[in-house]
Amino acid sequence: MGVIALGYLGIRSDKMDDWHAFASGLLAMQAVDATRSHATFRMDDQRQRLFVVNEPGPVIAAMGWEVEEKGDLDRFASRLETAGIVVRRGARALADQRFVEDLITFADPDGNQVELFFNPMRASEPFVPGRPISGFRTGPLGMGHAVLHAERIDALLPFYRDLLDFHISDYGLTPYPLYFFHVNGRHHSLAMVGSGQTGFHHFMVEFNNLDDVGQGYDIAGLQEGRLAYTLGRHTNDYMTSFYANSPSGFFVENGWGGRVIDPATWEPHETVAGPSFWGHERLYLPEEPRARLRNMRLAAAARGLRAPEVVDCPWLYGQLVG
């Protein structure tokens, strides 16, 4: 019982054409519906993974979290209301817009719109990516992950951990507080950065093939100002990725090879090695903070830190045993 996956994300923006080109081009999502005021995108057989609406309000229109059982909606609603959180049952019209059977809505302590939903609708037509890729790593792991700026991380942390039962994977306290949470085997489906701001820091989509990421990296490099972080590899979830500047100013991580954990045995811990083994040069930052993060990577390399080796090459294995 409980929250089992990040199901969908919603964004408010008046740059509808830019988002259509970005999501279906660089991110390779399938554009399903596109008007001047609303656009939806697929990543797999789920009817909707990303939507963009042209309306006033905060950039985050919704974070949709799937629950395992329909009764979880009532259970969470009762717990949230006891804690003083205003909870609304989603009207039938809203459930239809989100392509789900049922949902509840509420705001977290930073004002981000959260939706818990049950039973997402599946598409009857095969997924057709916006550019040639091998698909996305979704399924039980969900859409990917979302990382929030936290204005009040001391309030945001217990909200997701204690009220919504998200589980801490790991955390870092320097150079700023950073917490990662899992709700399934994906190392993290949610994270928060104590930046004193609000909204998305980034969201991540994970490709099935490293070449899909590399080809996207080439595409992003040809677009003026699109690259935000160079290609690199993270220390905690082992994701190889680059970050792109979205049309709305936050980042989107394009990743491959993320870590899958066993939630039943995982122990939360503090990380001190810094965010990346190598790469991920923050092109948007001034030199001083860029250098600080770069020095953390160089120190990790000097200590010989790296992800565990994984031998998983069916082609090579076939050649060796054939």
N, C-alpha and C positions, 0 to 999 in steps of 0.2 A: 504494500500500500504506500501511497505518497507520490511525490513528484518523481518522474522517471526520465524526463528528457526535455531539452529545449526544443520546442516544436516549431515556433515561428517568431519573426521579428517584424515590427512595423515602424516606419519612419515617416515623419512629416517633412515635406520639402516642397518648395515652389520650383525646383529644378527637375521637372518630370522628364524632359528629354535627356538631360545629362544622366539621370539615374537609369533610364532605360538603356542607354548606350553602355554605361558602366556595368550594370548587373548582367546584361545579356552578352556583353562583349568580353571585358576582362574577366569577370567572375563566371562566365559561361553558364549562367542560369537560363532557364527557358522562360521567356516572356509569355504569359498566358492571356492576361487582359491588360489593355493599355488605353487609357483615355487621358484627357487633359487634367483630370482630377484624381485618378486612381490607377495604380498599376500593380499587378501581382506576378510573382515569379515562382517557378518550381525548381527543385534540385533532385527530385526522385519521384516516387509514385504518390507522395503526399500532394494534395491539391494545391497547397499554398505553403511556402516556406518564408517568403519575404513579400511585404507589401509596402508601397509608398503612396502616401496621400497628400494632396495639395490642400492643406488646411492650416490655419494658425495654431500655434501651440508649441510645446517643447518638441525637440527633435525626436525623442523616443515616443512613438505613438502607442506601442505595446511590446511587452515581452511575454510571449505565450509559452507557458510551461505545461507539459502534458502530465496528467495524473493517471495512475494505474486503474483505479476503479471509480465509477461514478459517485459512489458514496464519499470518496475523498473530498469532493467539492463541499459537501455539507460539513464534513469534519474540519476542514481548514477554515471555512467560513465562521464556524462557531468559535474556533480558537482565536482567529483574528479579531472578531467582534469582542470577545472577552478581553483582549488586549487593547481595546479602544480604537481599532482600525475600522473604518467605514467600508463595508463590503456590499457590492451590488451583484445580484444575479443577472447574468447577461440575457437580454431580451432575445426572442427568437430571431429578430432581424440581425442582431449583432452576431449570433451564432452562425447564421447563414453567411454573413460577410467573412467570418473567420473560417468557414468550412469545417465546423466542429459540431458535435451533438449537443454539448452543453458547456457552460463556462461561468466563472465568477470573476469580478474585476475589483481592483483596489489599488492603492498607491503605496509605495514603500516610503520610508522616512525622508528620502530625498525628493519625493514627488514623482518618481518614475512609475508609469502605468504598468501594472502587473496583471496578467490574466492566467488563471489556472483553467485548463480545459480538459474535456474528456472526449475521446474517440474522434480523431481527425478524419476527414473525408479523404478517400483515395481517388486518384484520377483513373478514368477508364482508358485513356490513351497513353502509350509509352512516353517516357521522358525523352525529350529532344533537346540537347544542350545548345546554348547560344553560339558556341564555337566547338570544334572537335575536341572532346576530352573523353576519358575513360569512366567518368561519373564521379560522384561524391561519396565520401564515407559518412553515411547517415544511419538509417535503420534504428536499432535500439540505442545507438549513441546520440541520436538527435541531430538537429541541424548543424551543430558546431558548438561554439561558445560565444558568450557575450562578456565584455569587460566594461565595468562602469567606473566613471569618475565618482568619487565619494566626497561630498561636502562634509558629511558627518559620519565618518566611518565607524565611530563608536556606537552609533545607532543602527547603521546599516548592517553591521556584522551580526549582532544578535537577532535582528529581524529575519534574515535569511537562515541563519543557523538554528535558532531556537523556535521560531514560529513556523517556518516552512520546511524545517528538517533537512536543509542542505548540509553536506558534510565537508569539513575542511580537509583539503588534500595537503596543502602546505602553505607557508606564509613567509614573507620577508619583512623586515622592519627598517632596513636601510637600502637606499637613501630615502625611501618613503614607505609607509605601511602598504602592504600588498597581500591580499588574501585570495586563495583559490579554493573553489568548492566543486565537489562532484555529486552527481545524482544518479550516475550509472557508471559503467566501466571507463568512460572517457575521463582522462586525468582531471580535467575541469570543464564544466559547462558554464560556470559563472566565475568571475573574479571582480575584485574591486580595488581601486587605486586611491589612496588617501591624498588626493591632489587638491582638495578644497573646492573642486568644481563639481558640476553635475552633467549628466548625459553620458553618451557612449564615449569611452576611450577607443574601443574598437569592437568589432565582432569578427569571428573566424569561420571560414569554410575550409574543409579538408578534402583535398582531391585524392582519388584512388591511385594516381600515378604521379611520380615525381616529375616526369616530363611535362605533365599538364601545368605544374607550378612553374617550371623553367620556361615554358613557352609563354605563359602569362607574364613572367618577369621580363621577357623580351618585349612584349606588347606594352607593358607599363613603362619601360625605359624609353620608348619612342614617343610617349605622351608627355608634354611639358608639365613638370610639377606633379606628376602622378606618383612617383616613388617617394615613400616616406621613410621606410627602413630598407636597407639592402638585404640580400639573401643571407640567412643565418640559421642557427639552430639553438633552441631554448634548452636551458639546463634542467627544468623540472618536468616538462611534458615531452621533451625530445623532438618537438615539432621543427621540421625544416620549413622555412617560410620566408616570405617577404611581406611588407605592409604597403598598401596603396592608400593614397589620399582619396577619400570618397567625395562625391559632389557636395556633401553636407559638412565637410571639414573634419570629421572624425576619420579613423583609419579602418581599413578592412584587411585582416590577415589572410593571406593565401597560403595554405599549409599542406604538408604531406608527412606521413609517418609518425603521427602522434601516439603517445603512450596510452596503453589500456591497462588499467589497474584492476585489482580484485577488491571491490568495496568492502567485502566481509572481513578482510584481514588488514586493510590499509591502516597505517598509523600516521596521523598528521604530524608534521615536523617543521621546524624553521629552516629556511634555506639561506645560505650566506655567500654563495658563489657568484651571485649576480644573475641577471636574467638570461644570458646567452653564453654558450661555449665559444662561439665565433660569429662574426658577421653582425647583422642587425644594426649597422651604423645608422644612427638617427639623423637623417639628412635635414630634418626640419629644425634641429636644435642649434643653438649657438655653440661655439667651439668648446667653451669650458665644460658644460654638462655632457657634451658629446665625448670629450676626453676622459671625463670621470668614468663613464660607462665603458669606454674603450679600454681603460686601464683595468677595470674589473675583468674583462674578457681575457686580456693578456695575462693577468695574474692567475686566472683559472687554467689557462693553457700552460703556464709555467709550472703549475702543480700537477699537470698531467690529467686534468679532469676531462672526462668525455662520457658519452652515453655508452651503455653496454652494447657490445657487438651482437647483431642478430643475423644469423645465416638463414636467409629466406630468398633463395633464387632458384625457382623451379627450372629455368632454362639451364643454368649451370649444373644443377643436380642431375638433370636428365643427361647431360653430356658425360658426367662422371660415371654414371651407372649404366649408361646405354651400351 
